[in-house]
Amino acid sequence: MDARERLEVAIAERIVILDGAWGVLLQGRGLEESDFRGERFRDHDRDVKGDPDLLNLSRPDIVTSVHDAYFEAGADITTTNTFTAT
């Protein structure tokens, strides 16, 4: 069963929970400039601290841990970490 089918089954059975206040959880982790830069943006000429979308590339482990935290808290669906991508 793919993700869409699983979601349709869950919706048919009960109210599903969506959550995803990414900024709060990321800010609470005390991330440093180096976390946002990673190797890929190591030599970027501008300050990147606080740009959460970069973490998708530089620290996917942090992004995954936020998703996992929401699921462990009971969420069925999470939003994406793309706040500044638009």
C-alpha positions in Angstrom: 0.0 0.0 0.0 1.5 3.4 -1.0 1.4 6.5 1.2 -1.7 7.9 -0.5 -3.6 4.7 0.1 -2.5 4.5 3.7 -3.7 8.1 4.2 -7.0 7.4 2.6 -7.6 4.4 4.9 -6.6 6.4 8.0 -9.0 9.3 7.0 -11.8 6.8 6.5 -11.3 5.3 9.9 -10.6 8.4 12.1 -9.6 12.0 12.4 -6.0 12.3 11.4 -3.5 14.7 13.1 -1.3 17.0 11.1 1.5 19.0 12.7 4.7 20.8 11.7 5.8 23.9 13.5 9.3 23.5 12.3 10.8 26.8 13.4 10.1 26.2 17.1 11.7 22.7 17.1 14.7 23.8 15.1 15.3 26.9 17.2 15.2 24.8 20.3 18.0 22.6 19.1 20.6 25.4 19.5 22.0 25.0 16.0 25.1 26.9 15.0 26.2 28.4 11.7 28.2 25.3 11.0 25.0 23.1 11.2 23.3 25.2 8.5 26.4 25.3 6.3 27.6 21.7 6.3 30.2 20.8 3.7 28.0 21.9 0.8 27.8 25.6 1.9 31.0 25.7 3.9 32.4 28.5 1.7 29.2 30.4 1.0 29.9 34.1 1.4 26.8 35.0 3.4 25.5 34.2 6.9 23.2 31.2 6.6 22.4 30.6 10.3 18.6 30.4 10.7 17.8 29.3 7.1 16.0 26.1 8.0 15.7 24.9 4.3 19.5 24.5 4.1 19.2 21.8 6.8 17.5 19.6 4.2 20.8 19.4 2.4 23.4 20.1 5.2 21.8 18.2 8.1 19.1 15.8 6.9 19.5 13.9 10.2 18.1 16.9 12.0 15.2 17.2 9.6 14.5 13.4 10.0 14.6 13.7 13.8 12.0 16.5 13.7 9.7 14.3 11.6 10.3 11.4 14.0 9.5 13.5 17.0 6.1 14.5 15.5 5.2 10.9 14.7 6.3 9.8 18.2 4.0 12.5 19.6 1.1 11.0 17.7 1.0 13.0 14.4 -0.2 11.1 11.3 1.2 13.7 8.9 3.9 16.3 9.1 4.6 19.4 7.0 7.8 19.7 5.1 10.8 21.7 6.1 10.4 24.3 3.4 9.5 27.5 5.2 11.8 29.8 3.3 11.9 27.8 0.0 9.2 29.9 -1.5 
